[in-house]
């Protein structure tokens, strides 16, 4: 708490003494785009409306640390999927999960999860139009026709519930329009990079029924070269579609039906081995590969949503229904070797249903939000492991010997059911001072079943030629529970003070939790290694300042936080080639800054920055202490981004020049909880774009590049160096594109 007090003082002094950058309007926290204004001369940033509190509110008055990006900002910053959002949010880092191009892993304020097995839930909740997406195996959604993205930092246990212990990412798509709209983009770049997007919207029945349809495809050749297979790898092959119908029979009632489909069929992401055995080929580049495995990653997801909205006086009542199916099939060579040491095979299928009833509104000096929630998920998973263990021979020729192949297969089924009731109430003591309090109570049940086979072949995906090593009966005999029940109370309280029309301050305490589950990814037939783990509980103390200065030409938001974790969940690799997990108590604290400065009517500067520290706490068993490093995984002390965005009108009807440049950096951090030196990484990325748009905005052309200076870096690494391999997964190299845009 002393740290929090120091942070609070620092926040106030920094904001009052330095008219630095200001928070954006159209991009909320990432940079206001120059054409959106409140005044005729375009010198002010316009207001930002977010739904972080499950009701519409001005970003500068919402007592939550939230970053938002609108559709214009998504376009200018070259944000085409969830992975591209990371550098826009202070305290957020992430990447493709190891080898899985369809899966994104988030670490927000130092908390996240790299394990995508169905028995483990993520710590950052992803929501599309207020519908929760449970599995991270196919969560790298392509963005097109998106109204905005909101990233809520810190635990969101009251209004968003389970599995949002680190924060929440909200994708808000565009509603159907009763005016005809048509937009399209065609792009081509290096690596045969092809992009096509189209969106159409308009009325079916005037003022009553409207539709919106969007389609997107993107593909490129591989940017890494596989010496053994003699071809390029790490390609992309994506297709997505979404449709929506909006029915408004009256001014107070509406129903919106949505459906979406996304498929990515690529050869996964090949790693480069940074710990080769003697005699093995070694690479001088992360983009030079030696694996003889034909990797593959197929991710498919489709879902439907039905949202009904009633305006009843000053209250808004919503019914939000959602259904989603997700499938991910992949095979990975984790060793990058001519004779693979470790290959992993996976086939995950998940179905989820959710129903929520929500009410929000105001009455006198009170504002309120409340609701009830139901969630159900059924998942099945196939996991295969193939080993060709090699050890040094002690002689020059051959330099190593091969231990015969080990092949195991595991089948897992999990069912989860969750119920919750929640509410939050704000009382306005005066026009300047308000207090808020809320809580959520969650009931949850999980069931687990597994079978583990030895022998067989990875081509089978069945039990032919296999021997059953153990199943649920063996777990029960060992007193390992196959059913888990959770009940959790997650409150939130705080104060908001409006010092003047341009300065808001807030302080809050909140609790969040991530569901418990089972450590169940096994390599060897040892049923006693299947173990349940408890839910992750976090208490978060946060204080923030939101300011608009110099006639709203500067907007700056600052937040300081202290989070106290009980049973923080971590995963790691162990010396025998397996994957393990553990829970420990920990504390993480930091300061975050976001801002935008409208220098002139056509030019904005923007920035975000985070400083974070963390450490484990409490009594740590000696065996676990030997595994944990001094620093938490994926917790850089510093990270940030700076940039400028221009929208310069030419004389007469000559059109407009649009330009954007940004530079982001991620400071030193470890991708492994062991803090193995080989897992240390840091990187910096520069992006830029310049284009011209016709005066009527009907046509434009843009030249853009990402990672313009071709920084070579890895974002993930699995440390199996004791077995002779440590796969490092590279970020994309320089990618450039020319695109044509049309609007009607």
Secondary structure, DSSP 8 states (H G I E B T S, - for coil): -HHHHHHHHHHHHHHHH-------STTTTS---TT--SSTTS-S----EE-TTSS-EETTT-SS-EEEEEHHHHHHTT--BGGGGGGGSTTEEEEEETTEEEEEEEEETTEE-----TTS--SEEEEETTEEE--STT---B-SSEEEEEEEES--TTTT-TT-SSEEEEEEE----SS-EEEEEEEEETTTEEEEEEEEEEEEETTTEEEEEEEEEEEE--SEEETTTTEEE--EEEEEEEEEEEEEEETTEEEEEEEEEEEEEE-----EESS--TTS---SSTTEE------EEEEEEEEEEEEEEEEETTEEEEEEEEEEEEEEEEEEESS--SS-SEEEEEEEEEEEEEEEEEEEEEETTEEEEEEEEEEEEEEEEEEEEEE--EEE-SSSSSSEEE---EEEEEEEEEEEEEEEEEEEEEEESSSSEEEEEEEEEEEEEEEEEEEEEEE--TTT-S-TTEEEEEEHHHHHHTT--SEEEEEEEEEEEEEEEEEETTEEEEEEEEEEEE--EEE---SSS-GGG-EEE--EEEEEEEEEEEEEETTTTEEEEEEEEEEEEEEEEEEEE-TTS-EEEEEEEEEEEEEEEEEEEEEETTEEEEEEEEEEEEEEES---HHHHTT--SS-TT--SEEEEEEEEEEEE-STTS-EEEEEEEEEEEEEEESSTT--GGGEEEEEEEEEEEEEE-TTSSEEEEEEEESTT----EEEE--BGGGTB-EEEE----EEEEEEEEE-
